Amino acid sequence: MADTLYMVIPCYNEEAVLRETASRMKEKYVSLIGRGFISPESRIVFVNDGSKDSTWQIIEELHCSEPAFFSGIDLARNSGHQNAVLAGLMTVKDICDMAITMDADLQDDINAIDAMIEKYNEGCQVVYGVRSARKTDTFFKRFTAESFYRFMKAMGADIVYNHADFRLMSRRVLQELDGFREVNLFLRGIVPLIGFKSANVYYERSERFAGESKYPLKKMLAFAVNGITSFSTKPLKLITGIGFLMSLISAAAIIWAFVVKILGHSELGWSSTMCSIWFIGGIQILALGIIGEYIGKIYAEVKQRPRYIVADFINDTEKRRKNDAEKDT
């Protein structure tokens, strides 16, 4: 019998695109089940990440009208994209053989799912959906995104270039992922750390079907900072290197000032003095900021607050399992 696939799709204020996403995903599931790629017990799970619009109501309607295809998870509050993805994965990890995560905006190519399942059947435990090009991005978006991946690599983070959160993971990988307890979540860096056999599937990303992007520049920058500081201590080492370099420069400046004093040319310029003060002061503030970022992460981790709270999980398969268990007892 074919393995069970659960699609985990995080949603935040996605009422404009959700029905179209559901329609296309159902069509894809009908095709996959008909060809024997996946089990009829497979489901499409929408995770409502504290949406303020009618996203959850639409998810409930989809489940009520076609429970054989659609399930839903309602988070008690907005927990953020990465936590919403994790909430979906951890909720379904014991009732699926494999799970695929993707966004609700239809930018990821759902036809790549076939190739992902083929790689899974060949023995791959993780299959990454990787963009083959960035033709639909603006120059600024393309430049910043590619710079982010290169910078993350330079900082020592093992991430897949041009890969976001479109990936397949087996049940075994999901079970291992459950062991990662950090609050500062960066799945693009965590999943490669788990290991196991992996492969890439390349696809072209489309324009967003409807609605607005949930990742403006401010959130993108925050996401990048979180990724860097969660997976690398190189910025701290960089501070040490800068401090050592500044010490050498300061020593040279002291020697120069002493020589000038002996030669009788002691009238030093006000501009050079002020520039030195501002430069060194800026370096110190930057260093304190980087150190503060790491201390803030330690503060968040030691409190050990839950990363998400599931308010409701609507899934006919899970209900049948619970009913069967109650009958057995």
N, C-alpha and C positions, 0 to 999 in steps of 0.2 A: 504493500500500500504506500502511496505517496506521502511525503512528510507534510506536516501542518505548518503553514506560513501565517504569521501575524504581521500585518503592516501597522506600524506605529506612526501616527501623523499628529504632531503637536499643532494646536490651533489657538491663536489669540486674535480675537476680533476678525474672524475670517468668514463672516456671513455672506460677503459678496462673492466668494469663490467656492464655498464649501459644497454646495449642491453639484456644481460642475465637477469638482474633484471626486465626489462620491460616484457620480455617473461614470466617469472615465475609469475609476478604480474597479467598479463593479464589472464593467465590460472586460477589463483585463483579467479579473478573477474568473469570470465565466470561461474565458479562453484558456487560462492556465489549468483550471479544473477539468475542462473538457478534453485537454490533451494529456491529462494524467501527470502534470508537473507538480501539482500540490493537492492535498487532501480536501475533500468537501467541508471538513471541519475548520478550514482556514478562515480567518476573519480580518476585517479592516477596522482598526481601532483608532478612533479620533480622541485625542487628549485635549480637553478644554482647559486652557491655562488661565483661568480666572477672567475670561472674556467679559467685556462690558456690554456687548451687543447680544444678538439672539443666537450666537454660535451653539450654545448648549441645547437650546430648544430644537435647533435643526438636527443636532446629533441624536436627540431623543426621538424625533420624528423618523429619522432614517432607520434607527434600530427597531422602532415599532412597526414600520412598514416592511422592512426586509431584515429580520434578525439573523437570517442565514448568511448575511454578508457583513452587516455593520454592527459594531460594538462601540461603547464610549466610556471614557474615564473623565470624571469631573474633579478637578483639583479644588481644594477649599479656598485657595487664593492664587493670585498670580505669582508663580515661583520662578519664572524665567524660562527661556527656551531650552537650555541644557537640562534643567531639572524636570521639565515637562517630558522631554525625550526619555530621561532616565526613569521617571515614574511609569511611563507606558511600558518600557522594557522590563522593569522589575515586577510589574503587575502580571505580565503574560509569560514570564520566563518559564513557569512550571507547566504551562498548558500549550506550548508550541515547540516545534522542533527547530525552527529558525524564525528570526524576526528581521524585518527591513524597516529602517527609519527613513522618512523623507518629509519635506515640508509640504504644507497644504496649498501652496501658491501655484502649483503645476509647472514650476520652472525645471524641476528634475524630470528627466525623460522616463516615463513609466515603462516604455518598451525595453529599457535596460534591465528590468526585473527578470526577464527571461534568461538573459546572459548570466545574471547573478546566480540564479537557481542552478544553471548548468555548471557553473564553477563550484557551487556548493556540492552538487552531486559528484563532482570529480574529487571531492575530499577537502576542499577549502573551508576553513572554519570562519573566516572573515573575508568578505568581498567588498572592496571600496568602489563607490561610484565616483569616477574622476572626470572632471571637465576636460574635453579635448581642445577646447578653445574658449575665448572670452569675447566673441564677436558681438554679443548683445550688451556688453558693459560699456559704460562711458570710459573715456580715457582716464579720468580721475579714479573711477572705481577699479579699473583694471590695474592701474599703476599701484594704488594703495594695497590691493589684494595680493598682487604678486610680490610686492615689497614685504608684506606681512609674512608670507610663507618663507621667503629667503631669510628674513630676520629671525624667525623662529628656528630655522635650521642652524643659523649662525649662533644662536643662543643655546644650542644643544638639545632642543626639543625634537623628538622623533615623530614628525607628522608627515602625512602623505600630501605631496604638492598638488594643489588645485582640487583637494577633496574637502567637502563640507561635512554634512551629516547624512548623506545618502549612502547607506551601507547595509550589508547583510551580516548578521551574526548568528552562529549556531547556538543551541541551548547550552552547550558546554561553555562557550565564551560568555554567555549571559550569566551563568552561575559564577564564573570567575570575576566578572564585572561587579557582581554583588559584594565582593570582598573589598572593593575600593570605597572607602568611607569619607573621602575628603568633601568638605562643604564647597570649596572653590572648584567647581566642576568645569572641566575642559575635556570633553569626550574625544575630540580630535587627537589629543595627546595621550589620553588614557588607553584607548582601544589598542593602539600599536604596542603599548607596554605589556599587554596581556600575552601577546605572542600567538602561537599556533600558525598553521599554514594559511596564507592569505593570497589574494589576487586582486587585480584592478580590472574594472570594466569602464571603458571610456564612452562618453556620450556628450552631446551638445546641449547646453542649457538654453531654455527658451525664455521669452519675456514673461513677466508675471501676468497671469490671465486676468485678474481683477484685483481691486483693493490696493492698499498702500503697503510699501515695504515696512516690516517691523524692525528693521535694522538701519536706522539713520546713522549719520556719521558719528554722533556722540556714543551710541551703543556699540558701533564697530570699534571705536578706539578703546572703550572700556573692555570689550571682549578681547582685544589684542593684548592689553595690559594684563588682564587676568590670565590669559594663556601663557604669556612670557614669565610672569612671576610665579605661576603654579608649577612650571616645569623646568625652571632654570635658575641657578644661583649666580650665573655669569654677571648680571648687573652688579651684584655685591662685589664680585672679584674685580669688576671694572672700576668700582669706586676705589678699591685698594690700589690698583694700578695708577689711577689718576692722582691719588694722594701721594704716592711715591714720586711720580713725575713732578708734581707741584713742589715737593720737598727739595728735589734737585734744582728746580728753577729758582726757588727761594734762596737756596745756598749760593747759587751763582750770583743772584742779585745782591746778596749781602757782601760777597767778595768784591763785586763791581763797585758798590757804594763805598766800601772801605778804601779801594784803590783811588777812586775819584776824590775822596776826602784827603788822602795823603798828597795827591798832586795839586791840591788847592782849587779844584773845580767842583765845589760843593753845592752850587746853586742848581738844585734838581727841579725839574718841571712839575707843576701842579697837575697837569693833564695825565702824565705818566703815573703819578701816584694814585690819582683817583681811578684810573683805568685798572690798575693792579688791584685796588681794594674791591671794586665792583666785580672784577673777574673772579677773584678768589671767593668773594661772598656768594656769587652765583653758583660756583662749584659746590660750596658747602651746603647751600639750600637744596640743590639738586640731589646731593648725596643723602641728606636727611630725608628728602621726599621718597627716594627709592627704599631706604631702610624702613621708613614708616609704612610703605606699601606692604613689605614683608611682615612687619609686626602686626599690621591690621589683619593679614591673612591668618597669622597664628592666633590672634584674638578670636576670629570667627571659627577656627577649627576647634579650639579647646572648649568652646561652649557646647559643641556637639548638638546643636539644634537640628530638628528634622529638616531635610532638604525640600520636602514636599509633603502634603497631606492629601490623601485620596478621599474625597467626599462621597463619591459614588462610582460604581463599576457596573455597567449594564452589558451583559454578555450571556446569551442563551446557553452556550456550551458550558460555562461555569455553573450556571443555575442547574443544568441537568446533572452535572457531576456532584453538586452538593445534595441534590435530591436523591441520587443513587446511593450516596454515602449514608444519608439519613435512613434510607430503607434497609441498608445492610446492617445498620446498628439496631 
